[in-house]
């Protein structure tokens, strides 16, 4: 993507006040994964494709760009100074690094869901046309005579045609090329794509690492510790929680859940009004994520405590019903308040020992 394209179109993973993954020079955590990439690059057997897996927002793209910068700055894998490298850090003032940060390096291709200029929104999928950009990218010679790197961000967004197009290029890789295929759920990718990649899974970040990241990005007040707990190992999510009042939403949800099986209806309606407002898209998404997380924890805790299977089924039915309602509301532009109210109704029914309606 040319520099002027980067400036003209919105960035799908942009959060106000934060560097994009290609701009982020620091990696928080994941030292073992970084070492794995470094050692592989210095070895005689470097796999051409890496499947980097892990939950959203834990640093997969940041690690991929960190490796890409290192490879582009150090194209000779046998250079003596590489044997002394302790990690993948490079000089931020290096001209090659500046081009990567600007999104204008000719040997780096970043594939994401494209911006639809006519609809003024991002497309729902990482399209086959986007993936086919690899044909011209790898079909020409390297702009700087070294490696060419492609980052697929994220492979979960590909439709079937795009996945098949990616598989074809993975099956016949050009010389001196590297793929970093990022996935939030690697197990759902085509087995044939997984089989052609070396797997590198990243662990969710610790609460301490998330707090470190929040401090680095100057997100901090009395709610930092709570946001780190709610973030489920994702620094990105912790930042979104703090920026969008997510901690307050979590407190409200926990308060109402604590009243089950008979929560105060007036409080539920006030809460539903607040999180379903069309002007507060992020608040609604945060509510859905927090509800799913609570249900997931409840099922795991109940399973560990040996409760009856019927009780586990009831909580699972609430999870499925909430997801169906949210998907239908998005597809048909239905009233989101009814999704929130329906979620609490299903929670109440499950808490009373009745199956979700």
C-alpha positions as CSV (number, residue, x, y, z in Angstrom):
1,X,0.0,0.0,0.0
2,X,1.4,3.4,-1.0
3,X,2.0,6.1,1.6
4,X,-0.8,8.3,0.2
5,X,-3.2,5.4,0.4
6,X,-2.4,5.0,4.1
7,X,-3.1,8.7,4.6
8,X,-6.3,8.7,2.6
9,X,-8.1,5.7,4.1
10,X,-8.9,5.1,7.7
11,X,-6.9,2.5,9.6
12,X,-9.1,-0.4,10.7
13,X,-7.0,-1.1,13.9
14,X,-6.5,2.5,14.9
15,X,-7.3,3.6,18.5
16,X,-7.0,7.4,19.1
17,X,-3.8,8.3,20.8
18,X,-2.1,4.9,20.3
19,X,0.5,3.8,17.7
20,X,-0.5,1.3,15.1
21,X,1.3,-2.1,15.2
22,X,3.6,-1.0,12.4
23,X,4.5,2.1,14.5
24,X,5.0,0.4,17.8
25,X,8.7,-0.1,18.5
26,X,8.2,-1.9,21.9
27,X,6.9,-5.4,22.5
28,X,5.3,-6.0,25.9
29,X,5.7,-9.6,27.0
30,X,6.0,-12.6,24.5
31,X,9.8,-12.8,25.0
32,X,9.8,-16.5,24.3
33,X,7.9,-16.1,21.0
34,X,10.3,-13.3,20.0
35,X,13.3,-15.5,20.7
36,X,11.7,-18.3,18.7
37,X,11.5,-16.0,15.6
38,X,15.0,-14.7,16.1
39,X,16.6,-18.2,16.5
40,X,14.7,-19.4,13.4
41,X,15.9,-16.5,11.3
42,X,19.5,-17.2,12.3
43,X,19.2,-21.0,11.7
44,X,19.6,-22.8,8.4
45,X,16.0,-23.9,8.3
46,X,13.7,-20.9,8.3
47,X,10.0,-21.7,7.6
48,X,8.5,-19.4,5.0
49,X,5.1,-19.1,6.7
50,X,4.2,-18.5,10.4
51,X,0.8,-18.8,11.9
52,X,0.8,-16.5,14.9
53,X,-2.2,-17.3,17.0
54,X,-3.8,-15.9,20.2
55,X,-6.7,-13.7,21.4
56,X,-7.3,-10.4,19.8
57,X,-5.3,-7.4,21.2
58,X,-2.4,-9.3,22.8
59,X,0.3,-8.2,20.4
60,X,0.3,-10.5,17.4
61,X,0.5,-7.8,14.8
62,X,3.1,-5.9,16.9
63,X,5.3,-9.0,17.0
64,X,4.8,-9.6,13.2
65,X,5.9,-6.0,12.4
66,X,8.8,-6.3,14.8
67,X,10.0,-9.3,13.0
68,X,9.4,-7.7,9.6
69,X,11.5,-4.7,10.5
70,X,14.3,-6.9,11.7
71,X,14.4,-8.9,8.5
72,X,14.2,-5.9,6.2
73,X,17.0,-4.1,8.1
74,X,19.1,-7.3,8.4
75,X,18.6,-9.1,5.1
76,X,21.8,-11.3,5.5
77,X,20.9,-14.0,7.9
78,X,24.5,-15.0,8.3
79,X,25.8,-11.6,9.2
80,X,28.1,-11.9,12.3
81,X,26.4,-9.2,14.2
82,X,23.1,-11.1,14.1
83,X,24.7,-13.8,16.3
84,X,25.0,-11.2,19.1
85,X,21.4,-10.0,18.8
86,X,19.4,-10.5,22.0
87,X,16.0,-9.6,20.5
88,X,14.4,-8.2,17.4
89,X,14.9,-4.5,18.2
90,X,16.2,-2.2,15.5
91,X,17.1,1.5,15.3
92,X,14.0,3.6,14.9
93,X,15.9,6.2,12.9
94,X,17.0,3.7,10.3
95,X,15.5,4.8,6.9
96,X,14.1,1.3,6.3
97,X,12.3,1.4,9.7
98,X,10.9,4.8,8.9
99,X,9.4,3.5,5.6
100,X,7.8,0.6,7.5
101,X,6.3,3.0,10.1
102,X,5.0,5.1,7.3
103,X,3.4,2.1,5.5
104,X,5.5,2.8,2.4
105,X,8.1,0.0,2.3
106,X,8.0,-1.7,-1.1
107,X,8.9,-5.1,0.3
108,X,6.2,-5.2,3.0
109,X,2.6,-6.1,2.2
110,X,-0.1,-5.7,5.0
111,X,-3.4,-7.4,4.1
112,X,-6.5,-6.3,6.1
113,X,-10.2,-5.8,5.5
114,X,-10.3,-3.0,2.9
115,X,-12.0,0.3,3.2
116,X,-15.1,0.7,1.0
117,X,-15.0,4.3,-0.2
118,X,-18.5,4.2,-1.6
119,X,-20.1,2.8,1.6
120,X,-17.7,4.7,3.9
121,X,-17.1,1.6,6.0
122,X,-14.7,-1.4,6.2
123,X,-15.8,-4.4,4.2
124,X,-17.0,-7.4,6.2
125,X,-14.3,-9.7,4.9
126,X,-10.7,-9.7,3.9
127,X,-11.6,-10.1,0.2
128,X,-10.1,-12.3,-2.4
129,X,-9.0,-9.2,-4.4
130,X,-7.0,-8.1,-1.4
131,X,-5.3,-11.4,-1.0
132,X,-4.5,-11.5,-4.8
133,X,-2.4,-8.4,-4.3
134,X,0.2,-11.0,-3.3
135,X,0.5,-12.0,-7.0
136,X,1.9,-8.7,-8.2
137,X,3.8,-8.2,-4.9
138,X,5.7,-11.5,-5.1
139,X,5.7,-11.5,-8.9
140,X,8.1,-8.6,-9.1
141,X,11.6,-8.3,-7.8
142,X,12.3,-7.0,-4.4
143,X,12.4,-3.3,-4.2
144,X,15.5,-3.3,-2.1
145,X,17.1,-6.6,-3.1
146,X,16.3,-8.4,0.2
147,X,13.3,-10.2,1.7
148,X,9.7,-9.6,0.9
149,X,7.3,-9.9,3.9
150,X,3.5,-10.3,3.9
151,X,1.4,-9.9,7.0
152,X,-2.2,-11.3,6.9
153,X,-4.1,-9.4,9.6
154,X,-6.3,-11.3,10.4
155,X,-6.8,-14.6,8.6
156,X,-10.1,-15.0,10.5
157,X,-11.5,-12.2,8.3
158,X,-11.0,-14.1,5.1
159,X,-14.0,-15.4,3.1
160,X,-13.7,-18.8,1.4
161,X,-12.3,-17.4,-1.9
162,X,-9.7,-15.3,-0.1
163,X,-8.6,-18.3,2.0
164,X,-8.2,-20.4,-1.1
165,X,-6.2,-17.6,-2.8
166,X,-3.9,-17.4,0.2
167,X,-3.5,-21.2,0.3
168,X,-2.3,-21.2,-3.4
169,X,0.5,-18.7,-2.7
170,X,1.5,-20.6,0.5
171,X,1.8,-23.8,-1.5
172,X,4.2,-22.2,-4.0
173,X,6.2,-19.6,-2.1
174,X,8.6,-17.4,-3.9
175,X,12.3,-17.3,-2.8
176,X,13.2,-15.1,0.1
177,X,9.6,-14.5,1.2
178,X,8.1,-14.6,4.7
179,X,4.4,-14.8,5.6
180,X,3.0,-13.9,9.0
181,X,-0.6,-15.2,9.1
182,X,-2.3,-13.7,12.2
183,X,-5.3,-15.5,13.7
184,X,-7.5,-15.0,16.8
185,X,-8.8,-18.6,16.4
186,X,-6.3,-20.7,14.4
187,X,-8.3,-23.9,14.9
188,X,-11.0,-22.5,12.6
189,X,-8.7,-21.9,9.7
190,X,-8.5,-24.3,6.8
191,X,-6.4,-27.3,7.8
192,X,-4.5,-27.0,4.6
193,X,-3.5,-23.4,5.6
194,X,-2.5,-24.5,9.1
195,X,-0.4,-27.4,7.7
196,X,1.7,-25.0,5.5
197,X,2.6,-22.7,8.4
198,X,4.7,-23.1,11.5
199,X,2.5,-22.5,14.5
200,X,3.5,-19.8,17.0
201,X,0.9,-19.2,19.7
202,X,1.0,-16.2,22.0
203,X,-0.3,-16.4,25.5
204,X,-2.8,-13.8,26.9
205,X,-0.9,-11.0,28.6
206,X,-0.7,-11.0,32.4
207,X,-2.4,-8.3,34.5
208,X,1.0,-6.9,35.3
209,X,1.9,-6.7,31.6
210,X,-1.4,-5.0,30.8
211,X,-0.8,-2.4,33.6
212,X,2.6,-1.8,32.2
213,X,1.2,-1.2,28.8
214,X,-1.5,1.1,30.2
215,X,1.2,3.1,31.9
216,X,3.3,3.3,28.7
217,X,0.3,4.6,26.8
218,X,-0.7,7.0,29.5
219,X,-4.0,5.3,30.2
220,X,-4.2,5.4,34.0
221,X,-6.4,6.2,36.9
222,X,-8.0,4.3,39.8
223,X,-9.7,1.9,37.3
224,X,-6.5,0.5,35.7
225,X,-6.3,-2.6,38.0
226,X,-10.0,-3.4,37.3
227,X,-9.6,-2.9,33.6
228,X,-6.6,-5.2,33.6
229,X,-8.7,-7.9,35.3
230,X,-11.6,-7.4,32.8
231,X,-9.3,-7.3,29.8
232,X,-8.9,-11.1,29.7
233,X,-5.3,-10.9,28.7
234,X,-5.7,-8.2,26.0
235,X,-4.1,-4.8,26.3
236,X,-6.2,-3.5,23.4
237,X,-9.3,-4.4,25.2
238,X,-8.1,-2.8,28.5
239,X,-7.5,0.4,26.7
240,X,-11.0,0.3,25.0
241,X,-12.6,-0.4,28.4
242,X,-10.9,2.7,29.9
243,X,-11.6,4.9,26.9
244,X,-15.3,3.9,26.5
245,X,-16.4,3.7,30.1
246,X,-16.2,-0.1,30.0
247,X,-15.3,-0.4,33.7
248,X,-18.5,1.5,34.6
249,X,-20.5,-0.9,32.3
250,X,-18.8,-3.9,34.0
251,X,-19.7,-2.6,37.4
252,X,-23.3,-2.1,36.3
253,X,-23.6,-5.5,34.8
254,X,-22.0,-7.2,37.9
255,X,-24.4,-5.3,40.1
256,X,-27.5,-6.5,38.2
257,X,-26.2,-10.0,37.9
258,X,-25.7,-10.0,41.6
259,X,-29.5,-9.4,42.0
260,X,-30.4,-12.6,40.1
261,X,-32.8,-14.2,39.8
262,X,-35.0,-11.1,40.4
263,X,-33.0,-8.0,39.3
264,X,-34.6,-4.6,39.6
265,X,-36.5,-3.9,36.4
266,X,-36.1,-0.2,36.5
267,X,-32.3,-0.5,36.9
268,X,-32.2,-3.0,34.0
269,X,-34.1,-0.5,31.7
270,X,-31.8,2.4,32.7
271,X,-28.7,0.2,32.1
272,X,-30.2,-1.0,28.7
273,X,-30.9,2.6,27.6
274,X,-27.3,3.5,28.4
275,X,-25.5,0.7,26.6
276,X,-27.9,0.4,23.6
277,X,-27.8,4.0,22.5
278,X,-26.9,4.2,18.8
279,X,-24.4,6.9,19.5
280,X,-22.5,4.6,21.9
281,X,-21.5,1.7,19.5
282,X,-18.5,0.8,21.7
283,X,-20.6,0.6,24.9
284,X,-22.9,-1.9,23.3
285,X,-20.0,-4.0,22.0
286,X,-18.4,-3.9,25.4
287,X,-21.6,-5.0,27.1
288,X,-21.9,-8.0,24.8
289,X,-18.3,-9.0,25.4
290,X,-18.6,-8.7,29.1
291,X,-21.8,-10.7,29.1
292,X,-20.2,-13.5,27.1
293,X,-17.1,-13.5,29.4
294,X,-19.3,-13.7,32.5
295,X,-21.2,-16.7,31.0
296,X,-18.0,-18.4,30.0
297,X,-16.6,-18.0,33.5
298,X,-19.8,-19.2,35.0
299,X,-19.9,-22.4,32.9
300,X,-16.2,-23.2,33.7
301,X,-16.6,-22.5,37.4
302,X,-19.8,-24.6,37.7
303,X,-18.2,-27.4,35.7
304,X,-15.2,-27.4,38.1
305,X,-17.5,-27.4,41.1
306,X,-19.4,-30.5,39.8
307,X,-22.9,-29.0,39.4
308,X,-25.5,-30.9,37.5
309,X,-25.2,-31.0,33.6
310,X,-28.7,-29.5,33.3
311,X,-27.4,-26.3,35.0
312,X,-24.4,-26.1,32.7
313,X,-26.8,-26.5,29.7
314,X,-29.0,-23.6,31.0
315,X,-26.0,-21.2,31.1
316,X,-24.8,-22.4,27.7
317,X,-28.3,-21.7,26.3
318,X,-28.2,-18.1,27.6
319,X,-24.8,-17.7,25.8
320,X,-26.2,-19.0,22.5
321,X,-29.4,-17.0,22.8
322,X,-27.5,-13.7,23.4
323,X,-25.3,-14.4,20.4
324,X,-28.2,-15.1,18.1
325,X,-30.1,-12.0,19.2
326,X,-27.0,-9.8,18.7
327,X,-26.3,-11.2,15.3
328,X,-30.0,-10.8,14.2
329,X,-30.1,-7.3,15.5
330,X,-27.0,-6.3,13.5
331,X,-28.2,-8.0,10.4
332,X,-31.7,-6.5,10.5
333,X,-30.9,-3.2,12.3
334,X,-33.2,-4.1,15.1
335,X,-33.6,-2.4,18.5
336,X,-30.5,-3.1,20.5
337,X,-32.2,-2.4,23.8
338,X,-34.3,-5.5,23.2
339,X,-31.1,-7.5,22.9
340,X,-30.0,-6.2,26.3
341,X,-33.3,-6.8,27.9
342,X,-33.6,-10.2,26.4
343,X,-30.2,-11.1,27.8
344,X,-31.3,-10.3,31.3
345,X,-34.5,-12.1,30.9
346,X,-32.6,-15.2,29.9
347,X,-30.2,-14.8,32.8
348,X,-33.1,-14.6,35.2
349,X,-34.7,-17.8,33.7
350,X,-31.5,-19.7,34.0
351,X,-30.9,-18.5,37.6
352,X,-34.4,-19.8,38.5
353,X,-33.6,-23.2,36.9
354,X,-35.6,-22.8,33.8
355,X,-34.3,-23.3,30.2
356,X,-33.8,-20.1,28.2
357,X,-36.9,-19.3,26.2
